[in-house]
Amino acid sequence: MTISLPLGPLMLDVAGPRLSVEERELLLHPLVGGIILFKRNFESLAVLQELTFEIHALRNPPLLIAIDHEGGRVQRFRHGFTVLPPMGAIGALWDGDPARALETASAAGYVLAAELRACGIDLSFTPVLDLDYGTSAIIGNRAFHRDPAAVTALAGALNAGLRRAGMANVGKHFPGHGFVVADSHLAIPVDERPVPALYADFSPYRDHRKMDLAAVMPAHVIYEHLDPNPAGFSSYWLRYVLRGELGFDGVIFSDDLSMEGASFAGGFVERANAALDAGCDMVLVCNNPDAARLLLREWQPAVDPACARRLQALVPTMPALETEALQSQANYQAALRMIEVVAA
């Protein structure tokens, strides 16, 4: 029996390719609004489709199923999926042939989204909007380019490809993770640049309407000349700049609260409260089942119907093609040919 519940503000994960009895119960908790999948959740295409079908059938509206599936080294599923190029490889095309680069970005977005949606996955945390300064190993060629105009154009083309397959998008990591050297998975990076130097980093977000940006994920980075808090816990960055100055009205996801960059805010309940107070709509807790259970027991956020409505807008409404039907679709085959040279 499907239970009617609005989407809650917590996204968590599960241990393997099949749900346990306990995991089914956790996913029925009113605080849960989504689930993020990892490499460990893949056994085969058929088993993945069974998993996503079961998750979607638990609740109405169905839980949002997401994944980090950007291309390059951040592509959780590979067997049975097209190996997508890093976005930096598409950005390299921009310098010699911008038109071809835009077509390739759109093709990559379509293939990415169509293949995931055929397996019941609703959303990928992509595109990366960070600028490639050549200093951040954790970003590196995940970024399209150093030039903000190129990033804006290529991300917009990728988003158009995602939309053609019925998938929304998530721009990350606001206002920019491309300059700092430290990895926010392992440390709390501090960007020490003066204020004018930061403006180029969030230039792509100024064009969020041009990119059709549906959601944003902020960085666990401190920009010390503007706010002492990491951006994901900063009402200055999320409410004043992103919502106010830039006029963004889509979803704001926290980055993973299990990352070291989130430890600034304290324990997990404190982290979740700080993220929501700063302006996030949904918080992620990944690879830490004890922390997820703790939040479900002790976290008591205020109900915000506006958050639930924004999250609901990310749930696909366009029917997805099944995997076999996709293989014979002319648009899909044309997109594969467009990206195969870059991915080689």
C-alpha positions in Angstrom: 0.0 0.0 0.0 1.4 3.4 -1.0 1.5 6.0 1.7 0.7 9.7 1.0 3.4 11.9 2.4 4.9 15.2 1.2 8.6 15.1 0.4 10.7 15.7 3.6 14.0 17.7 3.9 16.3 14.7 4.3 18.1 12.7 1.5 19.8 9.5 2.7 21.3 6.3 1.1 20.9 2.6 1.4 23.5 -0.2 1.8 23.1 -2.3 -1.4 21.2 -3.2 -4.5 18.1 -4.3 -2.6 16.2 -2.7 0.3 16.2 -4.3 3.7 13.1 -4.3 5.9 14.7 -1.6 8.1 15.5 0.5 5.1 11.9 0.4 3.8 10.8 1.6 7.2 13.3 4.4 7.2 12.2 5.6 3.8 8.6 5.9 5.1 9.7 8.4 7.7 8.1 11.9 7.1 11.5 13.6 7.2 12.7 11.6 4.2 12.3 13.2 0.8 14.9 11.4 -1.3 17.5 8.8 -1.7 21.0 9.0 -3.3 22.5 6.0 -5.0 26.1 4.9 -5.1 28.2 2.3 -7.0 27.4 -0.3 -4.3 23.7 -0.1 -5.3 24.3 -1.5 -8.7 24.3 -5.2 -9.4 22.7 -5.2 -12.9 20.3 -3.1 -14.9 17.4 -5.3 -14.0 18.2 -5.3 -10.3 18.6 -1.5 -10.4 15.2 -1.1 -12.1 13.7 -3.3 -9.4 15.2 -1.2 -6.7 14.1 2.1 -8.1 10.6 0.8 -8.8 10.3 -0.4 -5.2 11.5 2.9 -3.8 9.0 4.9 -6.0 6.2 2.6 -5.0 6.6 3.3 -1.3 5.1 6.8 -1.2 3.0 9.3 -3.0 4.5 11.6 -4.3 7.4 9.2 -4.9 10.7 9.8 -3.2 13.2 11.6 -5.4 16.0 9.2 -6.5 19.3 10.9 -7.2 22.9 10.1 -8.0 26.3 11.8 -8.7 26.6 11.0 -12.4 28.6 13.8 -14.0 30.9 11.9 -16.5 34.6 11.4 -16.2 35.8 10.1 -12.9 32.4 10.9 -11.2 30.1 8.4 -12.8 28.7 5.9 -10.3 27.3 3.4 -12.8 29.3 2.2 -15.8 28.3 -1.3 -16.7 25.4 -1.0 -19.1 25.8 2.8 -19.3 27.7 5.0 -21.7 31.1 6.1 -20.3 30.7 9.8 -20.4 33.7 12.2 -20.9 34.8 14.6 -18.2 33.2 18.0 -18.7 36.7 19.4 -19.1 37.1 17.5 -22.3 34.0 19.2 -23.7 35.3 22.5 -22.5 38.5 21.9 -24.4 36.4 21.8 -27.6 35.1 25.3 -26.8 38.4 27.0 -27.6 38.5 25.7 -31.1 34.9 25.1 -32.0 32.3 26.5 -29.6 29.3 25.3 -31.7 30.6 21.7 -31.6 31.3 22.0 -27.9 27.7 23.1 -27.3 26.3 20.3 -29.4 28.5 17.8 -27.5 27.4 19.1 -24.1 23.8 18.8 -25.1 24.3 15.3 -26.4 26.1 14.3 -23.2 23.2 15.7 -21.1 20.7 13.7 -23.1 22.5 10.4 -22.9 23.2 10.9 -19.2 19.6 11.6 -18.4 18.0 9.1 -20.8 20.0 6.2 -19.5 19.5 7.1 -15.8 15.7 7.6 -16.3 15.4 4.3 -18.1 16.5 2.8 -14.8 14.1 4.8 -12.7 16.6 7.5 -11.5 15.1 11.0 -11.4 18.0 13.4 -10.9 21.8 13.7 -11.2 23.8 16.2 -9.2 25.2 17.9 -12.3 26.4 20.2 -13.8 29.6 21.4 -12.1 29.7 25.2 -12.4 33.1 25.6 -10.7 35.8 27.4 -12.7 38.9 25.4 -13.5 41.8 27.3 -12.0 44.1 24.3 -12.2 44.5 24.3 -8.4 41.7 22.1 -7.1 42.5 18.3 -7.5 39.0 17.4 -6.3 37.4 19.6 -9.1 40.0 19.4 -11.9 38.4 18.3 -15.2 35.0 17.9 -13.6 34.8 21.6 -14.5 34.0 22.7 -18.0 36.4 25.7 -18.3 38.2 28.6 -16.6 36.1 31.2 -18.5 32.8 31.9 -16.7 31.1 32.6 -20.1 32.1 29.2 -21.4 30.9 27.5 -18.3 27.5 29.2 -18.5 27.1 28.3 -22.2 28.2 24.7 -21.9 26.2 24.1 -18.7 23.1 25.6 -20.3 23.6 23.2 -23.3 24.0 20.2 -20.9 20.9 21.2 -19.0 19.0 21.4 -22.3 20.0 17.8 -23.0 18.9 16.7 -19.6 15.6 18.4 -20.0 15.0 16.7 -23.4 15.1 13.4 -21.4 12.8 14.8 -18.7 15.5 15.4 -16.0 16.1 18.5 -14.0 19.6 19.7 -12.9 21.7 20.7 -10.0 24.4 23.3 -10.4 27.3 23.0 -7.9 29.3 24.1 -5.9 28.0 27.6 -5.2 29.6 30.1 -5.1 32.7 28.2 -6.4 35.0 25.4 -5.3 37.4 25.6 -8.2 40.1 27.8 -6.5 40.7 26.2 -3.1 43.3 23.4 -2.9 41.8 21.5 0.1 39.2 18.8 -0.5 36.0 19.5 1.5 35.5 15.8 1.9 38.6 15.7 4.1 39.0 19.3 5.4 37.3 22.7 5.8 38.7 24.7 2.8 39.2 28.4 3.2 39.2 30.7 0.2 41.4 33.7 1.2 41.0 35.7 -2.0 39.7 39.3 -1.8 36.1 40.0 -2.5 36.5 41.2 -6.2 38.3 37.9 -7.1 35.3 35.9 -6.0 32.8 37.5 -8.3 34.0 35.6 -11.4 33.3 32.3 -9.6 29.6 32.8 -9.1 29.2 34.6 -12.4 27.5 31.5 -13.9 24.9 31.6 -11.2 24.0 35.2 -12.3 22.8 33.6 -15.5 20.7 30.9 -13.8 17.7 31.6 -15.9 19.7 31.4 -19.1 20.9 28.0 -18.0 17.4 26.9 -16.8 19.0 26.0 -13.5 16.6 24.0 -11.3 18.6 23.4 -8.2 21.9 24.5 -6.6 24.3 22.8 -4.2 26.6 25.1 -2.2 30.2 24.4 -1.3 31.5 23.4 2.1 34.0 26.3 1.7 34.6 29.4 3.9 35.0 32.6 1.9 36.7 34.4 4.8 36.4 38.0 3.5 32.6 37.7 3.2 31.3 35.3 5.9 32.9 33.1 8.6 30.6 30.2 7.8 31.0 27.7 4.9 28.6 28.7 2.1 26.3 25.7 2.8 25.7 27.1 6.3 25.7 30.7 5.4 22.5 32.8 5.2 24.6 35.5 3.6 25.4 33.3 0.6 22.1 31.4 0.4 19.5 33.9 1.4 21.1 37.3 0.6 23.2 36.5 -2.5 21.6 33.4 -4.1 17.9 34.0 -3.3 18.0 37.8 -2.9 20.7 39.3 -5.2 20.6 36.6 -7.9 16.8 35.9 -7.6 17.2 32.1 -7.6 13.9 30.4 -6.6 14.8 26.7 -7.2 15.8 24.0 -4.8 18.9 24.4 -2.6 20.5 21.1 -1.6 23.2 20.9 1.1 26.3 19.0 0.2 26.9 15.8 2.2 26.7 16.6 5.9 29.1 13.7 6.5 31.9 15.5 4.8 34.6 17.0 7.0 33.8 20.4 5.5 30.4 20.2 7.3 32.0 19.5 10.8 32.2 23.3 11.3 28.6 23.3 12.3 28.8 20.7 15.1 27.0 17.4 15.4 24.6 16.1 12.8 21.4 17.6 14.3 23.3 20.9 14.5 24.6 20.5 10.9 21.1 19.8 9.6 19.5 22.7 11.5 22.3 25.1 10.4 21.9 24.1 6.7 18.1 24.6 6.8 18.4 27.9 8.8 20.9 29.2 6.2 18.4 28.4 3.4 18.8 24.8 2.2 15.6 23.0 1.3 17.1 19.5 1.6 20.1 18.1 3.4 22.1 15.0 2.4 23.6 12.5 4.7 25.7 9.9 2.8 27.6 6.8 3.8 26.7 7.2 7.5 23.7 5.2 8.4 24.1 6.0 12.1 23.9 9.7 11.4 20.8 9.2 9.3 19.1 7.2 12.1 20.1 9.9 14.6 18.5 12.6 12.5 15.3 10.5 12.0 15.1 10.1 15.8 16.1 13.5 17.1 15.8 16.1 14.3 12.7 18.2 14.5 12.7 20.8 11.7 9.8 23.1 11.1 7.5 22.0 8.4 7.9 24.2 5.3 5.4 23.6 2.5 7.4 25.8 0.2 10.4 23.5 0.4 8.2 20.5 -0.4 6.7 22.3 -3.4 10.2 23.2 -4.7 11.4 19.6 -4.3 8.3 18.3 -6.0 9.1 20.4 -9.1 12.3 18.2 -9.6 10.3 15.0 -9.9 10.1 14.1 -13.6 6.8 14.3 -15.3 7.8 13.2 -18.8 7.6 9.4 -19.3 11.0 7.7 -19.6 11.9 5.3 -22.4 12.8 1.8 -21.4 16.4 0.7 -22.0 15.6 -1.5 -25.0 13.5 1.2 -26.7 16.2 3.8 -26.0 18.8 1.8 -27.9 16.7 2.1 -31.1 15.9 5.8 -30.7 17.4 8.0 -33.5 18.1 10.9 -31.1 19.9 8.7 -28.6 22.1 7.1 -31.3 22.9 10.5 -32.8 23.9 11.8 -29.3 26.1 8.8 -28.8 28.0 9.5 -32.0 28.4 13.1 -31.0 30.1 12.2 -27.7 32.0 9.1 -28.6 35.0 10.9 -30.0 35.4 13.1 -26.9 34.9 10.1 -24.6 37.6 8.0 -26.4 
